[in-house]
Protein backbone atom coordinates (compact mmCIF):
# COMPACT_ATOMS: atom_id res chain seq x y z
CA UNK A 1 0.00 0.00 0.00
CA UNK A 2 1.31 3.50 -0.82
CA UNK A 3 1.11 6.61 1.35
CA UNK A 4 2.22 10.24 1.05
CA UNK A 5 4.78 11.85 3.35
CA UNK A 6 2.26 13.93 5.29
CA UNK A 7 -0.04 11.00 6.11
CA UNK A 8 -0.27 9.08 9.36
CA UNK A 9 0.05 5.41 8.51
CA UNK A 10 -2.07 2.97 10.52
CA UNK A 11 -0.30 -0.38 10.82
CA UNK A 12 -2.75 -3.00 12.02
CA UNK A 13 -2.90 -6.69 12.67
CA UNK A 14 -5.61 -9.23 13.41
CA UNK A 15 -4.48 -12.13 15.58
CA UNK A 16 -6.29 -15.45 15.33
CA UNK A 17 -5.90 -18.90 16.83
CA UNK A 18 -4.31 -21.09 14.16
CA UNK A 19 -6.42 -24.08 15.14
CA UNK A 20 -9.88 -22.49 15.51
CA UNK A 21 -9.58 -19.30 13.45
CA UNK A 22 -11.09 -17.32 16.34
CA UNK A 23 -9.58 -13.97 17.31
CA UNK A 24 -7.30 -14.11 20.32
CA UNK A 25 -4.94 -11.89 22.30
CA UNK A 26 -1.33 -12.83 23.02
CA UNK A 27 -0.78 -13.22 26.76
CA UNK A 28 2.52 -11.33 27.00
CA UNK A 29 2.90 -8.65 24.31
CA UNK A 30 2.22 -7.35 20.81
CA UNK A 31 5.03 -5.16 19.48
CA UNK A 32 5.96 -3.45 16.23
CA UNK A 33 9.25 -2.51 14.57
CA UNK A 34 9.38 -0.34 11.43
CA UNK A 35 12.49 -0.23 9.22
CA UNK A 36 13.04 2.55 6.65
CA UNK A 37 14.23 2.00 3.04
CA UNK A 38 17.89 2.36 4.14
CA UNK A 39 17.50 -0.56 6.56
CA UNK A 40 17.60 1.69 9.65
CA UNK A 41 14.96 1.86 12.37
CA UNK A 42 12.34 4.34 11.16
CA UNK A 43 12.14 7.53 13.21
CA UNK A 44 9.06 9.08 14.74
CA UNK A 45 9.54 12.25 16.79
CA UNK A 46 13.30 11.52 16.53
CA UNK A 47 12.76 8.16 18.32
CA UNK A 48 13.33 4.79 16.60
CA UNK A 49 10.19 2.67 16.13
CA UNK A 50 11.69 -0.52 17.57
CA UNK A 51 9.72 -2.97 19.73
CA UNK A 52 6.97 -0.43 20.41
CA UNK A 53 3.79 -1.60 22.10
CA UNK A 54 0.70 -1.56 19.90
CA UNK A 55 -2.73 -0.19 20.81
CA UNK A 56 -5.38 -2.82 21.59
CA UNK A 57 -8.66 -2.22 19.73
CA UNK A 58 -10.57 -5.35 20.73
CA UNK A 59 -10.12 -9.09 20.91
CA UNK A 60 -7.28 -9.95 18.53
CA UNK A 61 -7.17 -6.43 16.99
CA UNK A 62 -4.14 -4.15 17.37
CA UNK A 63 -2.83 -1.03 15.65
CA UNK A 64 0.06 1.45 15.68
CA UNK A 65 -0.21 4.90 14.10
CA UNK A 66 3.11 5.77 12.47
CA UNK A 67 3.92 9.35 11.55
CA UNK A 68 6.95 9.28 9.22
CA UNK A 69 7.68 13.00 9.60
CA UNK A 70 10.85 13.91 11.47
CA UNK A 71 10.49 16.40 14.34
CA UNK A 72 13.38 18.50 15.54
CA UNK A 73 11.92 20.49 18.45
CA UNK A 74 9.47 22.17 16.12
CA UNK A 75 6.91 21.48 13.44
CA UNK A 76 7.22 18.36 11.27
CA UNK A 77 9.77 18.55 8.48
CA UNK A 78 7.81 16.63 5.84
CA UNK A 79 10.66 16.68 3.33
CA UNK A 80 12.86 14.66 5.71
CA UNK A 81 10.74 11.50 5.59
CA UNK A 82 12.65 8.99 3.46
CA UNK A 83 10.78 7.78 0.37
CA UNK A 84 10.56 4.12 -0.56
CA UNK A 85 9.54 0.78 0.92
CA UNK A 86 9.27 0.48 4.71
CA UNK A 87 9.25 -2.93 6.38
CA UNK A 88 6.93 -3.63 9.30
CA UNK A 89 7.49 -6.49 11.74
CA UNK A 90 4.87 -7.53 14.26
CA UNK A 91 6.22 -9.64 17.13
CA UNK A 92 3.71 -11.50 19.28
CA UNK A 93 4.70 -13.17 22.53
CA UNK A 94 2.29 -15.71 23.97
CA UNK A 95 3.91 -17.05 27.14
CA UNK A 96 7.31 -17.40 25.47
CA UNK A 97 5.99 -18.66 22.13
CA UNK A 98 7.07 -15.99 19.63
CA UNK A 99 5.21 -15.39 16.38
CA UNK A 100 6.53 -12.93 13.79
CA UNK A 101 4.44 -11.43 10.99
CA UNK A 102 6.03 -9.19 8.32
CA UNK A 103 4.35 -6.49 6.24
CA UNK A 104 5.38 -3.40 4.28
CA UNK A 105 4.20 -0.09 2.88
CA UNK A 106 5.58 2.47 0.42
CA UNK A 107 6.09 6.14 1.19
CA UNK A 108 5.72 8.36 -1.89
CA UNK A 109 5.94 12.10 -2.45
Backbone as numpy.savetxt, mean C-alpha at the origin, in Angstrom:
# Nx Ny Nz CAx CAy CAz Cx Cy Cz
-3.31 -0.49 -12.82 -4.16 0.67 -12.82 -3.26 1.90 -12.82
-3.65 2.95 -13.52 -2.85 4.17 -13.64 -3.48 5.33 -12.86
-2.62 6.12 -12.24 -3.05 7.28 -11.46 -2.21 8.48 -11.86
-2.69 9.69 -11.54 -1.94 10.91 -11.76 -1.23 11.31 -10.48
-0.20 12.13 -10.61 0.63 12.51 -9.47 -0.17 13.11 -8.31
-1.18 13.89 -8.58 -1.90 14.60 -7.52 -2.94 13.74 -6.81
-3.16 12.52 -7.30 -4.20 11.67 -6.71 -3.72 10.94 -5.45
-4.67 10.68 -4.56 -4.43 9.75 -3.46 -4.79 8.37 -3.97
-3.91 7.42 -3.76 -4.10 6.07 -4.30 -4.53 5.15 -3.17
-5.72 4.56 -3.31 -6.23 3.64 -2.30 -5.79 2.22 -2.66
-4.90 1.67 -1.85 -4.46 0.29 -2.00 -5.34 -0.54 -1.08
-5.99 -1.56 -1.63 -6.91 -2.33 -0.80 -6.77 -3.82 -1.07
-7.15 -4.58 -0.06 -7.06 -6.03 -0.15 -8.26 -6.65 0.55
-8.72 -7.76 -0.02 -9.77 -8.57 0.60 -9.14 -9.89 0.99
-9.26 -10.25 2.24 -8.64 -11.46 2.77 -9.71 -12.52 2.97
-9.48 -13.69 2.38 -10.45 -14.78 2.52 -9.76 -16.05 2.99
-10.52 -16.91 3.60 -10.06 -18.23 4.02 -9.89 -19.07 2.76
-8.72 -19.66 2.57 -8.47 -20.42 1.34 -9.31 -21.69 1.24
-9.78 -22.19 2.35 -10.58 -23.41 2.33 -12.06 -23.14 2.11
-12.59 -22.09 2.77 -14.04 -21.82 2.69 -14.41 -20.68 1.77
-13.45 -19.80 1.47 -13.74 -18.63 0.63 -14.37 -17.49 1.41
-14.63 -17.69 2.69 -15.25 -16.65 3.52 -14.21 -15.62 3.92
-14.64 -14.36 4.03 -13.74 -13.30 4.49 -13.28 -13.61 5.91
-12.02 -13.23 6.18 -11.45 -13.45 7.51 -10.43 -12.37 7.80
-10.13 -12.16 9.07 -9.10 -11.22 9.48 -7.89 -11.98 10.00
-6.68 -11.55 9.62 -5.49 -12.17 10.20 -5.44 -11.83 11.70
-4.96 -12.75 12.50 -4.93 -12.55 13.94 -3.91 -11.49 14.34
-2.73 -11.50 13.73 -1.64 -10.67 14.19 -1.57 -9.31 13.49
-1.41 -9.27 12.16 -1.26 -7.98 11.49 -1.52 -8.05 10.00
-1.81 -6.88 9.43 -1.94 -6.69 7.99 -1.13 -5.44 7.67
-0.04 -5.61 6.93 0.87 -4.49 6.66 1.08 -4.32 5.17
1.55 -3.10 4.80 1.80 -2.78 3.41 3.18 -2.15 3.27
3.84 -2.48 2.16 5.09 -1.84 1.76 4.92 -1.42 0.31
5.32 -0.18 -0.02 5.22 0.33 -1.39 6.63 0.71 -1.85
7.01 0.19 -3.03 8.33 0.44 -3.60 8.17 1.27 -4.86
8.99 2.33 -4.99 8.89 3.22 -6.16 9.58 2.60 -7.37
9.48 3.24 -8.56 10.07 2.67 -9.77 11.59 2.46 -9.70
12.28 3.19 -8.82 13.73 3.03 -8.68 14.10 1.88 -7.75
13.09 1.22 -7.17 13.34 0.11 -6.26 13.55 0.55 -4.82
13.30 1.82 -4.52 13.44 2.36 -3.17 12.08 2.35 -2.49
12.07 2.40 -1.17 10.81 2.53 -0.45 10.16 3.85 -0.85
8.89 3.79 -1.26 8.18 5.01 -1.65 8.04 5.92 -0.43
8.08 7.23 -0.69 7.99 8.20 0.40 6.60 8.81 0.46
6.15 9.05 1.68 4.90 9.75 1.92 5.16 10.65 3.13
5.03 11.96 2.92 5.39 12.92 3.98 6.82 12.69 4.44
7.71 12.43 3.49 9.14 12.19 3.72 9.42 10.94 4.57
8.44 10.06 4.73 8.60 8.83 5.51 8.42 7.63 4.58
9.33 6.64 4.63 9.17 5.46 3.78 7.90 4.68 4.13
7.21 4.18 3.11 6.03 3.34 3.32 6.54 1.89 3.35
6.96 1.48 4.55 7.53 0.15 4.75 6.88 -0.46 5.98
6.23 -1.60 5.80 5.56 -2.30 6.91 4.62 -1.40 7.69
3.81 -0.63 6.96 2.81 0.24 7.59 1.55 -0.57 7.86
0.92 -0.30 8.99 -0.37 -0.93 9.29 -1.43 -0.41 8.34
-2.36 -1.28 7.98 -3.45 -0.89 7.09 -4.71 -0.63 7.91
-5.61 0.19 7.34 -6.89 0.48 7.99 -7.85 -0.68 7.77
-8.58 -1.04 8.81 -9.53 -2.15 8.77 -10.92 -1.59 8.46
-11.52 -2.06 7.36 -12.82 -1.55 6.92 -13.98 -2.47 7.27
-13.71 -3.68 7.63 -14.73 -4.68 7.92 -14.08 -6.05 7.83
-14.82 -7.07 8.10 -14.28 -8.42 8.10 -13.55 -8.72 6.79
-12.25 -8.93 6.88 -11.44 -9.28 5.71 -11.14 -8.14 4.76
-11.52 -6.91 5.08 -11.33 -5.76 4.18 -10.38 -4.75 4.81
-9.31 -4.42 4.07 -8.30 -3.48 4.56 -7.91 -2.52 3.43
-7.48 -1.31 3.83 -6.98 -0.36 2.83 -5.88 0.50 3.42
-5.11 1.12 2.50 -4.10 2.11 2.87 -4.17 3.19 1.81
-4.35 4.45 2.21 -4.37 5.57 1.28 -2.96 6.13 1.14
-2.41 6.00 -0.06 -1.05 6.44 -0.35 -1.08 7.75 -1.11
-0.38 8.74 -0.60 -0.24 10.02 -1.27 1.20 10.12 -1.76
1.42 10.00 -3.08 2.79 9.95 -3.60 3.52 11.28 -3.60
2.86 12.37 -3.23 3.52 13.67 -3.22 4.55 13.73 -2.09
5.63 14.43 -2.34 6.69 14.58 -1.35 6.48 15.90 -0.62
6.50 15.87 0.71 6.33 17.07 1.52 7.67 17.43 2.15
8.01 18.69 2.08 9.23 19.17 2.72 8.86 20.37 3.58
8.18 20.11 4.70 7.77 21.16 5.63 6.97 22.25 4.93
6.14 21.87 4.02 5.31 22.83 3.31 4.29 22.10 2.47
3.75 22.79 1.48 2.75 22.15 0.62 3.37 21.02 -0.21
2.53 20.12 -0.74 3.06 19.03 -1.55 3.78 19.55 -2.79
4.87 18.90 -3.12 5.61 19.22 -4.34 5.27 18.12 -5.33
4.20 18.34 -6.11 3.66 17.30 -6.97 4.68 16.83 -8.00
5.54 17.72 -8.47 6.51 17.35 -9.49 7.55 16.37 -8.98
7.68 16.21 -7.65 8.70 15.33 -7.10 8.30 13.85 -7.10
7.03 13.57 -7.24 6.59 12.17 -7.22 7.14 11.47 -8.46
7.86 10.37 -8.25 8.49 9.66 -9.36 7.45 8.94 -10.21
7.56 9.09 -11.52 6.63 8.45 -12.44 7.07 7.02 -12.72
6.10 6.17 -13.01 6.40 4.79 -13.37 5.61 3.80 -12.54
6.09 2.56 -12.56 5.39 1.45 -11.89 5.84 1.32 -10.44
4.88 1.34 -9.53 5.12 1.14 -8.11 4.67 -0.27 -7.74
5.45 -0.92 -6.89 5.10 -2.26 -6.43 4.52 -2.18 -5.03
3.45 -2.94 -4.81 2.78 -2.96 -3.52 2.87 -4.38 -2.98
3.27 -4.50 -1.72 3.34 -5.82 -1.08 2.51 -5.78 0.20
1.53 -6.68 0.25 0.71 -6.86 1.45 1.27 -8.06 2.21
1.54 -7.89 3.49 2.07 -8.98 4.31 1.08 -9.24 5.44
0.54 -10.43 5.47 -0.45 -10.83 6.46 0.19 -11.82 7.42
0.00 -11.60 8.69 0.54 -12.50 9.71 -0.62 -13.06 10.52
-0.80 -14.36 10.42 -1.87 -15.04 11.15 -1.22 -16.03 12.11
-0.91 -15.55 13.31 -0.25 -16.38 14.32 1.04 -17.02 13.80
1.87 -16.23 13.13 3.15 -16.73 12.65 3.12 -17.33 11.26
1.94 -17.51 10.69 1.83 -17.99 9.31 1.76 -16.74 8.43
2.79 -16.54 7.62 2.91 -15.32 6.82 2.39 -15.59 5.41
1.54 -14.69 4.93 1.05 -14.72 3.56 1.43 -13.40 2.91
1.97 -13.46 1.70 2.37 -12.26 0.98 1.59 -12.18 -0.33
1.04 -11.02 -0.59 0.29 -10.76 -1.83 0.92 -9.54 -2.48
1.27 -9.63 -3.77 1.87 -8.52 -4.50 0.89 -7.90 -5.47
1.04 -6.59 -5.67 0.19 -5.82 -6.57 1.05 -4.69 -7.14
0.48 -3.87 -7.99 1.23 -2.73 -8.54 0.25 -1.68 -9.05
0.78 -0.49 -9.27 0.04 0.58 -9.94 1.06 1.45 -10.67
0.57 2.25 -11.61 1.43 3.14 -12.39 1.08 4.58 -12.07
2.11 5.38 -11.86 1.93 6.80 -11.63 2.32 7.54 -12.90
1.35 8.28 -13.47 1.57 9.03 -14.70 1.52 10.52 -14.41
1.81 11.30 -15.42 1.79 12.77 -15.26 0.43 13.23 -14.82
